[in-house]
Amino acid sequence: MSPSSDELIQAPRHGRRILIIWAVLAVIATPLLVIFLAPHLPPGDATVQARNQQVINTIFMAMVTPIVLAVVVYVFYSFIVFKDRSDDRPDSPVLRGDRRVTVLWIIGTCLIVAFVVPYGTWQWMGPGVGSGSAQGPKPIAVPDGKILEVQVIGQQWQFTYRYPSFGGIETQELVIPENQYVGFHVTSLDVNHSFWAVGLGVKADAVNGADNVVFAKATRPGPFKIRCAELCGLWHGQMYQQGARVVSATTFQTWIDKQIELNEGLIQYLPPYAHTYFPQPFYRGD
């Protein structure tokens, strides 16, 4: 039996109700998340690259929040309003879909992708200068101005660092100056590792025989943590450093001079600086 015209007039317009509830929640929740949560999103703003990632995460969060709220509102509204409270529960009618919903979903998805791809590419090539991701031996996005080259050498189970501008000295501690671009040349002596400077928003795979370049510019002094993000053997979990730090240019010069003085007798035993190393395996002589 089909409903009468009076019943149709009196029936609540559920679609309008859901739309109003969703709109109110979206208008309230989205700016609150952007204002109060976004400044605390990882990886922070210690470098230009980290700040760029945080901005992108904020934009994505602002885009996703209304979508998530739409799903949540629809589900809870359906549970509460359309719950069958009668004892007689016949099978529900078969639903074949709604073309309007399908078209709207496809158009919305295409618009989001049409915005995200060009915007992400522009940020990667422009302000983000690679956005903290490795670009291989021949980077496409390269910062202007003077770049301090630091080689990151992964090995079981630690990272060491060479400074070719200062005689190729190698240290177990990573120290970089603020307000200057650093080009990390990441490589490995053995198995695959992954150099992840969490606070800098920098991550690059360390592969034997490969030179993987990533750029970062620290905007303020302070410590940051380094982890290996690639399962590299038994003590992978111990490949973790907390002593890395960003310092002022004056403090950096003092530190590097001290390292050269302390390791003066050892520098001569280091192999000549190169972007990659191929250590010879042990072998038995004749």
Secondary structure, DSSP 8 states (H G I E B T S, - for coil): ----HHHHHHS--HHHHHHHHHHHHHHHHHHHIIIIIGGG-TT-SSBHHHHHHHHHHHHHHHHHHHHHHHHHHHHHHHHHHS---SS-----------HHHHHHHHHHHHHHHHHHHHHHHHHHHTTTTTTTB---SS-SS--SS-EEEEEEEEETTEEEEEEGGGTTEEESS-EEETTSEEEEEEEESSS-EEEEEGGGTEEEEE-BT--EEEEEEB-S-EE--EEE-S--STTGGG-EE---EEE-HHHHHHHHHHHHHHTTTTGGGS----S-----------
